[in-house]
Amino acid sequence: MKKLLLPGLIVAMGFGFAYAGSKMNTAMPTYHINGSQCEEVQQECNELPGKICTLNDDGVTQLYKFQSADETTCSFELSRSN
């Protein structure tokens, strides 16, 4: 019985850490272009390929990962988090 318990516990811990790590990767600042400014919004997106992440309010405004130093451009398109 002990021979099965320890490996099972190790596998379960591995799955738990992998899940927690994947959730931490999706939490990042997101930005949208508002006029000539790049503004931060509170919305979860990710970098994985998939449907383009848009602002929840309108469903059209595209969200990005980075804000440039001059705060006028955003870069790196993001995908919608599941």
C-alpha positions in Angstrom: 0.0 0.0 0.0 2.8 2.4 0.9 4.4 1.7 -2.5 1.4 3.2 -4.3 0.6 6.1 -1.9 3.9 8.0 -2.3 4.0 8.0 -6.1 0.3 8.9 -6.2 0.9 11.8 -3.9 3.9 13.0 -5.9 1.8 12.9 -9.2 -1.1 14.8 -7.5 1.3 17.5 -6.3 2.8 17.8 -9.8 -0.6 18.4 -11.3 -1.5 20.9 -8.6 1.7 22.9 -9.2 1.2 22.8 -13.0 -2.3 24.1 -12.7 -1.3 26.9 -10.3 1.6 27.8 -12.6 -0.7 28.0 -15.6 -3.1 30.3 -13.8 -0.4 32.6 -12.7 0.8 33.1 -16.3 -2.6 34.4 -17.5 -2.6 37.3 -15.0 -0.8 40.1 -16.7 -1.4 43.8 -17.3 -3.4 44.3 -20.5 -3.6 47.5 -22.5 -5.9 49.1 -25.2 -5.4 52.1 -27.4 -7.7 55.0 -26.4 -7.3 57.8 -28.9 -3.5 58.4 -29.0 -2.8 56.8 -25.6 -2.2 53.2 -24.5 -4.2 52.6 -21.3 -4.2 49.7 -18.9 -7.4 47.7 -18.3 -8.3 45.0 -15.8 -9.0 42.0 -17.9 -7.4 38.5 -18.2 -5.9 37.5 -21.5 -3.0 35.1 -22.4 -0.3 34.7 -24.9 -1.4 31.3 -26.3 -2.7 31.2 -29.9 -6.5 31.5 -30.1 -9.3 34.0 -30.4 -8.1 37.6 -30.1 -8.7 39.2 -26.7 -11.0 42.1 -26.9 -12.4 44.6 -24.3 -15.4 43.0 -22.5 -17.3 46.3 -22.7 -17.5 46.5 -26.4 -16.2 43.1 -27.8 -14.3 45.0 -30.5 -11.4 46.9 -28.9 -8.3 44.7 -29.2 -6.0 44.2 -26.1 -2.3 44.1 -26.0 0.5 43.0 -23.6 3.0 45.8 -23.7 2.9 49.5 -23.4 5.7 51.6 -25.1 7.8 54.0 -23.1 6.1 57.0 -24.7 2.6 55.5 -23.8 1.3 56.0 -27.4 1.6 52.5 -28.8 0.8 49.0 -27.5 2.3 45.8 -28.9 1.9 42.0 -28.8 -1.6 40.9 -29.4 -3.2 38.7 -26.7 -5.7 35.9 -26.9 -8.9 35.4 -24.9 -8.4 33.5 -21.6 -10.7 30.4 -21.3 
